[in-house]
Amino acid sequence: MSIIFLLLSNITHLSPIIILLILENFSFKTIKLPVEDFLYKEKGSKFLGFAFRVDHENDYKKRLEEVKSAHPKATHHCYAFRIGMKGENYRANDDGEPNGSAGLPIFNQLLAHEVTNILVVVVRYYGGTKLGVSGLVKAYKETAKLALENAEIITQELETDLVINFDFSQQNQIFTLLNKSGAKILDFITEERCKIIATVKMAAKENISEQLSEMQNIAFQFLKEGNS
């Protein structure tokens, strides 16, 4: 389980303490880059494994069509995907293989690797020998596993954009807070009344909000949530 430690020293009635935040509410595991054409052979049949990062259903449809276009003569294009923080949007497709023999073994590998926002496609070229259901389950499982093992799995932290309006004299105070929180400055408009647009980690949102709320002559707004 991914965790971070956030040091809070602005609690006056306590000595500085370490508060453990569970990052599973603010992050998920996915793959950094696509992996393609990982080959697995079984009794003359060839299985090719592909893995893609997908953040929306339109992404998975586009990637699936790309694989089908690249392999139009393949016997089957089986796949599974998970989308969402907890993989709540998911699907497994056997594409004509016996029920549960292809899509489900692929999907189970997504679960085993604890990844989401991902599509895995396994393309099969039939080799003339039937594998049976157990043989198909093994082949699709191993091909999906091969693709995922060759992908770089990363932890993706959720972020939100923050807009802060403040007096010019407060800029050092604002920059100190944002730097300590690991924020990324997107824009800084310097006038008598200044404006900063920054991206901050969702895990730090509550702490930043509390500290900004305690400052005078400051207006701020969190705009949206997204991925880093």
C-alpha positions as CSV (number, residue, x, y, z in Angstrom):
1,M,0.0,0.0,0.0
2,S,1.4,3.4,-1.0
3,I,1.8,5.9,1.9
4,I,3.2,9.3,2.5
5,F,4.1,11.1,5.8
6,L,2.9,14.7,6.1
7,L,4.6,16.7,8.8
8,L,2.2,19.2,10.4
9,S,3.9,21.7,12.7
10,N,1.1,24.3,12.7
11,I,-0.9,22.5,15.4
12,T,-0.2,24.6,18.5
13,H,-1.6,22.3,21.1
14,L,0.6,19.4,20.0
15,S,4.3,19.0,19.3
16,P,5.1,18.4,15.6
17,I,3.6,15.0,14.7
18,I,3.6,12.7,11.8
19,I,0.2,12.0,10.3
20,L,0.0,8.9,8.1
21,L,-2.1,9.4,5.0
22,I,-3.3,6.5,3.0
23,L,-2.6,7.3,-0.6
24,E,-5.0,4.7,-2.0
25,N,-7.6,7.5,-1.9
26,F,-5.4,9.8,-3.9
27,S,-3.5,7.5,-6.3
28,F,-3.7,4.4,-8.4
29,K,-1.3,2.2,-10.3
30,T,-1.2,2.1,-14.1
31,I,1.3,1.8,-16.9
32,K,3.6,4.6,-18.1
33,L,3.9,3.6,-21.8
34,P,2.2,1.2,-24.2
35,V,3.7,-2.3,-24.7
36,E,3.0,-4.2,-27.9
37,D,3.5,-7.5,-29.8
38,F,4.7,-9.7,-26.9
39,L,4.6,-13.2,-28.3
40,Y,3.4,-16.4,-26.6
41,K,3.2,-19.7,-28.5
42,E,1.1,-22.7,-27.7
43,K,0.6,-25.8,-30.1
44,G,1.0,-23.8,-33.2
45,S,-1.2,-20.9,-32.2
46,K,0.4,-17.5,-31.8
47,F,-0.7,-15.0,-29.1
48,L,0.3,-11.4,-29.2
49,G,-0.1,-9.2,-26.1
50,F,-0.7,-5.5,-26.0
51,A,-1.2,-3.1,-23.0
52,F,-2.3,0.5,-23.3
53,R,-3.0,3.3,-20.8
54,V,-6.6,4.4,-21.2
55,D,-8.4,7.0,-19.2
56,H,-11.8,6.9,-20.9
57,E,-13.9,4.4,-22.8
58,N,-13.2,6.3,-26.0
59,D,-9.5,5.6,-25.4
60,Y,-10.0,1.9,-25.2
61,K,-12.2,1.8,-28.3
62,K,-9.6,3.7,-30.3
63,R,-6.7,1.4,-29.1
64,L,-8.7,-1.7,-29.8
65,E,-9.4,-0.6,-33.3
66,E,-5.7,0.1,-33.8
67,V,-4.8,-3.4,-32.9
68,K,-7.6,-4.9,-35.1
69,S,-6.4,-2.8,-38.0
70,A,-2.8,-3.9,-37.5
71,H,-3.9,-7.6,-37.3
72,P,-6.9,-7.9,-39.6
73,K,-6.3,-11.6,-40.3
74,A,-6.1,-12.7,-36.6
75,T,-8.6,-15.3,-35.5
76,H,-9.5,-13.4,-32.3
77,H,-8.9,-10.0,-30.6
78,C,-9.7,-10.7,-27.0
79,Y,-9.4,-8.0,-24.3
80,A,-10.1,-6.6,-20.9
81,F,-9.9,-3.1,-19.4
82,R,-10.3,-1.4,-16.1
83,I,-11.0,2.4,-15.8
84,G,-11.4,4.5,-12.7
85,M,-9.7,4.9,-9.3
86,K,-10.9,1.5,-8.1
87,G,-11.4,0.0,-11.6
88,E,-15.1,0.4,-11.2
89,N,-15.6,0.6,-15.0
90,Y,-14.5,-2.7,-16.5
91,R,-15.1,-5.2,-19.3
92,A,-13.8,-8.5,-20.5
93,N,-14.5,-9.8,-24.0
94,D,-13.8,-13.3,-25.4
95,D,-14.3,-12.3,-29.0
96,G,-15.7,-15.7,-30.1
97,E,-13.6,-17.9,-27.8
98,P,-15.5,-20.2,-25.4
99,N,-17.1,-18.2,-22.6
100,G,-14.7,-17.2,-19.9
101,S,-11.7,-18.6,-21.6
102,A,-10.0,-15.4,-22.8
103,G,-11.4,-12.1,-21.5
104,L,-11.6,-13.2,-17.9
105,P,-8.0,-14.6,-17.7
106,I,-6.8,-11.3,-19.1
107,F,-8.9,-9.3,-16.6
108,N,-7.6,-11.4,-13.7
109,Q,-4.1,-10.3,-14.6
110,L,-5.2,-6.7,-14.3
111,L,-6.4,-7.5,-10.8
112,A,-3.3,-9.5,-10.0
113,H,-1.1,-6.5,-11.0
114,E,-3.4,-4.1,-9.2
115,V,-3.5,-1.8,-12.2
116,T,-6.3,0.4,-13.6
117,N,-6.9,2.8,-16.4
118,I,-5.5,0.1,-18.7
119,L,-6.5,-2.0,-21.6
120,V,-4.9,-5.4,-22.4
121,V,-5.5,-7.0,-25.8
122,V,-4.4,-10.5,-26.8
123,V,-4.5,-11.3,-30.5
124,R,-4.6,-15.0,-31.5
125,Y,-3.6,-16.5,-34.8
126,Y,-5.0,-20.0,-34.8
127,G,-2.4,-22.7,-35.4
128,G,-4.6,-25.6,-36.4
129,T,-4.7,-27.4,-33.1
130,K,-7.5,-26.8,-30.6
131,L,-6.3,-26.0,-27.1
132,G,-9.5,-26.7,-25.1
133,V,-10.8,-24.3,-22.5
134,S,-8.0,-25.0,-20.0
135,G,-5.4,-24.5,-22.7
136,L,-7.0,-21.2,-23.8
137,V,-7.2,-19.9,-20.2
138,K,-3.5,-20.6,-19.7
139,A,-2.5,-19.1,-23.1
140,Y,-4.5,-15.8,-22.6
141,K,-3.4,-15.6,-19.0
142,E,0.3,-16.0,-19.8
143,T,0.2,-13.6,-22.7
144,A,-1.5,-10.9,-20.7
145,K,1.0,-11.5,-17.8
146,L,3.9,-11.2,-20.3
147,A,2.6,-7.9,-21.6
148,L,2.1,-6.5,-18.0
149,E,5.5,-7.8,-16.8
150,N,7.2,-5.9,-19.6
151,A,5.3,-2.7,-18.9
152,E,6.6,0.0,-16.5
153,I,4.0,0.2,-13.8
154,I,3.8,3.6,-12.1
155,T,1.8,5.1,-9.2
156,Q,-0.3,8.0,-10.6
157,E,-1.2,10.6,-8.0
158,L,-4.4,12.6,-8.4
159,E,-4.0,16.4,-8.7
160,T,-6.2,19.4,-8.7
161,D,-5.6,22.9,-10.1
162,L,-5.6,25.8,-7.6
163,V,-6.1,29.5,-8.2
164,I,-5.0,32.0,-5.5
165,N,-5.5,35.7,-5.5
166,F,-3.4,37.7,-3.0
167,D,-1.6,41.0,-2.3
168,F,1.8,41.5,-3.7
169,S,3.3,41.7,-0.2
170,Q,2.1,38.1,0.5
171,Q,3.9,36.4,-2.4
172,N,6.8,35.0,-0.2
173,Q,4.2,33.5,2.2
174,I,2.3,31.9,-0.7
175,F,5.3,30.6,-2.5
176,T,6.7,29.1,0.7
177,L,3.4,27.2,1.3
178,L,3.2,25.9,-2.3
179,N,6.9,24.8,-2.4
180,K,6.5,22.9,0.9
181,S,3.4,21.2,-0.6
182,G,5.2,20.2,-3.8
183,A,3.0,22.3,-6.0
184,K,3.8,23.0,-9.6
185,I,3.3,26.7,-10.6
186,L,1.5,27.0,-14.0
187,D,1.1,30.8,-14.1
188,F,2.0,33.8,-12.0
189,I,0.5,37.2,-12.7
190,T,2.3,40.0,-10.8
191,E,0.3,43.1,-10.2
192,E,-0.9,45.0,-7.1
193,R,-3.3,42.1,-6.7
194,C,-1.4,38.9,-7.7
195,K,-2.7,35.7,-9.1
196,I,-1.1,32.2,-9.1
197,I,-2.4,29.1,-10.8
198,A,-0.8,25.9,-9.6
199,T,-1.3,22.2,-9.6
200,V,-1.3,20.4,-6.3
201,K,-1.5,16.8,-5.1
202,M,-4.9,15.8,-3.9
203,A,-3.2,14.3,-0.8
204,A,-2.1,17.9,0.1
205,K,-5.3,19.7,-0.8
206,E,-6.9,19.7,2.7
207,N,-3.7,21.0,4.4
208,I,-3.2,23.8,1.8
209,S,-6.9,24.8,2.1
210,E,-6.6,25.0,5.9
211,Q,-3.5,27.2,5.7
212,L,-4.8,29.5,3.0
213,S,-8.1,29.9,5.0
214,E,-6.1,31.3,7.9
215,M,-4.5,34.0,5.8
216,Q,-5.9,37.5,5.4
217,N,-6.9,39.1,2.1
218,I,-6.6,35.9,0.1
219,A,-9.1,34.3,-2.2
220,F,-8.6,30.8,-3.5
221,Q,-10.4,28.1,-5.5
222,F,-9.7,24.5,-6.5
223,L,-10.7,24.0,-10.1
224,K,-10.6,20.4,-11.1
225,E,-9.2,17.0,-10.3
226,G,-7.0,15.1,-12.7
227,N,-3.9,13.0,-13.2
228,S,-0.3,13.9,-12.8
